[in-house]
């Protein structure tokens, strides 16, 4: 019931949702926002600033221009891309913390919560379970968002190290496991291009767009983030994917509370390379056939 109510509030695709109302009206006037949603928008704007625009809820016009809104990827022409970029940028979102309102500095700006909404829903569901006194559980949102609490009771009773074992997919071999992550009171978010992409003249274009350039992000095959909250893990997985390997590792180095697993194309020949940071020895294990 909680997840359905959040979907009704946050969905970009439901005309009656609160998010849709914001998108319709905030280009003309300040729009009052439900307090918890306002907190989510404030957090998203903080991530936008910390990642220097790599994470941006306003990338919706770009998403449309590239055809990913209809799951029909296409190469936009220069005029389409320029128009989409004109309406993209977190700096155009104005939040009033006192009045809990949002306003866009120009018409045509739109917010989409696809890069953060599932994690937020998991965090809200965890609050519900916590209030009920449940201390040991695993929540999953789709194939990319997981939140764990406790140490998996049966494992702890049997003398195992505890924690929840979550499989991490291989971005080049769909259906195959790259490795396993052990979660203990942490959340995991993964961003990757294995599921949505298209090819044009031999080049592969990902559905994950760099809001700063307007073009699909390149350099990584997937980015997985471990954080205390699923909202954080989801948002930063997208941001790190957009940043690329070196900038992502620099970002995590300054934030020891985060863990990250970056899957990159091999520098020489086919295959992959993996860069991991902020993880204990028993938190990530490669599959035997990697």
HELIX and SHEET records of a PDB file:
HELIX    1   1 UNK A    2  UNK A   10  1                                   9    
HELIX    2   2 UNK A   18  UNK A   25  1                                   8    
HELIX    3   3 UNK A   35  UNK A   50  1                                  16    
HELIX    4   4 UNK A   60  UNK A   65  1                                   6    
HELIX    5   5 UNK A   68  UNK A   70  5                                   3    
HELIX    6   6 UNK A   78  UNK A   86  1                                   9    
HELIX    7   7 UNK A   90  UNK A   92  5                                   3    
HELIX    8   8 UNK A  117  UNK A  131  1                                  15    
HELIX    9   9 UNK A  153  UNK A  157  1                                   5    
HELIX   10  10 UNK A  230  UNK A  243  1                                  14    
HELIX   11  11 UNK A  245  UNK A  253  1                                   9    
SHEET    1   A 3 UNK A  31  UNK A  32  0                                        
SHEET    2   A 3 UNK A 101  UNK A 104 -1                                        
SHEET    3   A 3 UNK A  93  UNK A  96 -1                                        
SHEET    1   B 6 UNK A 137  UNK A 141  0                                        
SHEET    2   B 6 UNK A 145  UNK A 149 -1                                        
SHEET    3   B 6 UNK A 187  UNK A 192 -1                                        
SHEET    4   B 6 UNK A 222  UNK A 227 -1                                        
SHEET    5   B 6 UNK A 259  UNK A 265 -1                                        
SHEET    6   B 6 UNK A 272  UNK A 277 -1                                        
SHEET    1   C 3 UNK A 164  UNK A 169  0                                        
SHEET    2   C 3 UNK A 177  UNK A 183 -1                                        
SHEET    3   C 3 UNK A 284  UNK A 286 -1                                        
SHEET    1   D 2 UNK A 197  UNK A 200  0                                        
SHEET    2   D 2 UNK A 203  UNK A 206 -1                                        
END                                                                             
